[in-house]
Amino acid sequence: MEKFLNLISKEMADAFEAAGYDRELGKVTVSNRPDLCEYQCNGAMAGAKRYHKAPIMIAGDVAGKLDGSGVFASVEAVKPGFLNLKIREDFLSSYLTQMSKEEKFGLEAPEKPASIILDYGGPNVAKPLHVGHLRSAVIGEAVKRIARYHGENVIGDIHLGDWGLQMGLVITEVSKRQPDLCYFDPSFEGAYPAAAPFTVAELEEIYPTASKKSKADPEYYAEAMDNTHRLQEGDRGLRALWQKIIDVSVADMKKNYANLDVDFDLWWGESTVHDAIPGMVAAMKEKGLAYESNGALVVDVAEETDSKEIPPCIILKSDGAALYTTTDLATISERERLYHPDQIIYITDKRQELHFQQVFRTARKCGLVPEETQLRHIGFGTMNGKDGKPFKTRDGGVMKLSDLISDINDEMRGKIASNPEIGPEEAEKTARQVALAALKYGDLSNQASKDYVFDIERFTSFEGDTGPYILYTIVRIKSILAKYASAEGAKPVKACVIGLAQSKAEKDLMTDLAGFNAMMDNAYCEIAPHRICAYIYQLSNDFNSFYHSTRILAEEDTGRKESWIALLKLTQDILCTCIDVLGFSAPERM
Ligand code: ARG
């Protein structure tokens, strides 16, 4: 379906042409003086020089051609040469009626869907999920859903950190505590036990302990390095123990992500591509692109146009070990081999920008992907506490994601439980649902690249630019529609048709709805979930103004009432679609 603004612009372009001017001048924009008009066109101003005419005369000519327009209710040429526009009520309502019938409210499917691999989440095995991983999960999940809604084929990959020194550290610490385990016995040839020798809680304590020890004790560190090396070289016992660490850690991650309503299609990790590394490195050397420098193997990636220095990309360390860049490069290669994607998008902290710049340049230089493949890094800012510093626990430690989630659940539980109509079981479920909306909306409503302040009080408020406010609006609509439907003889909601706007508030609401498909297209193209948040906030505000100024269910004119019911239904459907792509949902009541 043609976008609303495009239809209006087309009508305007026709008028410019009919009056003898270039149709390119007929671009219409949303009014920046809503007190004067709904839309405006500044084309006459731009045309003045070209046609050696006063802009007001051009505007007058164009306005003359729009007499009896099917789109504009009024076209005013005002000095020095603006065209102030108001839309016809019947044009607006028939657009909305059409939208309600179309799949995806008239958002057009792409001609050819793009295949996209989305790399997000990125948790590290054996380390607890912390709030830094929250943003990647929340933003990535929204980006995935937005792209899918838009019609693209997206594969989400978690890209576990499962291959570095942290694995050697955990193995070392386990070997100190339980030296008699069969995993450490080189002569052991039997089958390794099915049960893991630690719980997830133990694992979460083992890693920080090992990390601390390795910093204080060079011998311990050397042992951890050696274990990492032996693991990567394929030591049978260490590989088996490593698998246990993965199993225990991943089972716990799956629970955490399920609570966040985040899920992945692929659970690849850095380890997945281990065997692809030697071949890739050999090819880089053969092409003469990788060379030795201070013992390490590197690829130059600096470009003449760089404004700051981009250091060479290190492919292998001097001891021959692979690094974060190596696994990322081999992963690009494997993704290309298996999926041949049009785009690979990475969602990480923006402090990894240089890393991805080096990785992308190396991938291109070495021909790991075809030229037309897009490699994109979406870097996000830091989640800060109210003091403006990175979010910490009260005693200054790194905040675990599960603790943060239970804090926000507690806050919400208190609010929901105060509603006497809701029993304890429903209250608990609703509290979690609303808390998730608070958390995700609080994050997504900011432009991803910016830092933001995590403020539980503000995020959980039922008023203002918050997730709970949006849910509250949806719940309000649901309740009106349910009341309407339960009245005897009511026409089914689905059969109700949107009529002409009766008030300014109603027209504002309708105009918002008409902008849905353009907004969604834009949110996808710019990879910008915050645009959807801004849209539903305005839509909710305009809906609530309409609601407060209109007695919907008490209306005696049935036609009018049914038209409002249809309008409510469309508002609800669009709000629910938007929150679904953002990654949360609304309860029945709250
Ligand atoms: N595990 C990494 C971290 O915690 C994030 C991984 C992001 N994805 C990637 N392909 N590098 O920082």
Residues whose N, C-alpha, C, O or C-beta is under 5 A from the ligand:
A	BS01	LIG	D119 G122 P123 N124 H159 G161 T348
